[in-house]
Amino acid sequence: MTEPVPFAVRRSELLDRAVAILSTDARFPAGWLEGSLADGIGDSYSHIDLHLCVADKAWEGAWPARRAVIEQIAAILASLDIPHIFEIACLLEGPLKLDVIFEKQSSIAARPRITVKPVPTENSESSEKSGVLRIAALMSPACLSATIR
C-alpha cells in the first residue's frame, strides 16, 4: 500500500478544519468544492477551490471579514484578492493553496456550474468523505446546473 502524499494529508486536514469551523457559522449556510478536486481529475498536489454560500443578510460583512474567516482555519502566509468575483487566493501555512469564493445566497442559481462536489464532512461514511457543510437542500440540482456528487 502506498503512503499518502504529505501535501494531500495536510489538504484533507485543512478541509476537515474548514468544515468543523464554517459549519457552525450562520453566515455560511452551505459550502462546496469546485475545480479539479470536484471533477475527479485532481491529484495529490491539487489546491482547494472552496465556494461559500453567504446568507443574504450577512453579505455586507462577509467579504470585508474574508481574511478573519480563513485565519480561523489556518494562518495566511500570502493572499490575493480577486474582488469582482469575490474570491481570495491564499497560500496558507503548511504550505497549502486555498481559493475561497464568496457567493451571495440569492445569486447562486444565476452562476453556471461545471463541476461541483459537496465539501467533505467529519461524519461521512464513504472513503471520499462526501457531504456538505450544513444545508444540503440549498445546493439542490435546481440551484446548480451541475451534478452534485
N, C-alpha and C positions, 0 to 999 in steps of 0.2 A: 504494500500500500504506500502511495506517495504522500509525503508530508505536505501539509498545506503551505502555500507561499505566505511568508510573514505579512506581506502587504495585504493579501486577501483576508487574513485573520484580523488584522487591525481594521480593515474596512468593515468587516462583519461586526466587530465590537462597536465601531462607531455607529453603525445603523441601529444596533441594539440600544445604545445610549440615546440616540435621537428619538427612537420610538418611546422609550421609557420617559423621557423628559417632555417631548412635544405632545404625547397623548394625554397629558394632564393639563395642557394649556388650552383654555377655552377659545383663544383667538384662532386656533388652528383645528377646525373640526375634522380635517382629513389630510392625508399626505400620500404621495405615491412616487414611484420611480419611473423615469423615462430614460431613453437612450440605450446604450449597449447592455447595461445590466437588466433592463426591462425586456429587450427583444431577444435575449439569449445569446448574443454574439460577444458579450463582454468576456474578458479573460481575467486572470489573477491580478492584473495591474490596472484594470479599468477604474475610472473615477466614478463618483456618485452624482447623478442628476436627480436631486430631490425637489419635488414640487410640493408646496404647501398651500392648501386652500385656506384663505384668510376670511374669517367671518366679516360680513359687510360692516358691521358696527365697529370692528376692530381695525379696519383697513387703514385709516388715517395714521394710526400709531405703529402699525406693524413694520412698514418699510423703514421709518426712522430708527426702529429698535432692532434692525436686522443683525447687527454685529452682536448685540447683547443676547439675542436669541441663539445664535450659533455658538457664542462663547460658553453657553450653558452646557453644550455638547462637547466641545474641545477648543483649545486655545488656537486663535487665528494667528498664523505667522505672517501672512500677506493676503491681501484681498483686492479685488477689482469690482467696482460697481458697474452694472450694465442697466442703467436706470429706465430706459424706455420699455424694457420688458420686465422690470423689477426683479432682476437677477443679481446675485452676488457670487462671484467665483472666488473660492477660498483655498489657500494652502494651509492646512491645519497641522498642528503638532502631530507627529507620528513618523514621517510626514504622510499626509493623506490629502487628496484633492476632492473638494466638495463644492458643487454648484447648487445653490438654492434659488428656486424661482418662486416668488410670492404671487399668488393668483387670487383675485377677489372672487368670493363665492358666487356672486350673482353673474360673473363674467365667464365662468368655467366652460359652459356649454358652447360659447362663441369661438373657442380656440380649437382648431382641428388637432387631433392626436394621431401620431403614427404608431407608437408602441407605449403602452402603459402597463406597469406592474405594481400592485399594491405594495406598500412598504412592509417588510417583514415584522412580525410581532413576536414577543417572547413566548407566547402560548401556542405558536404554530406547531402543527403535528408533522408536517412534511419536512424532509431534509432540506428543502429550499426555503422553508420558513415563509410561505406566502401568507399575506394578511393585509390589514390596513391599520393606520394609526388609531382611528376610533370609529368613524361612522361609514360603514360600507355602503349604505343606501345612497349617500351623497354622490358616490362615484359610480352610479349605475350606467349601463351602456347608453341610456337615453341622454346622459350628460356628456359622455365622451364618445367620440367617433373612433373607437379602437377596441380591441379585445383586451379585457382585463383578465389576467391570469390569477 
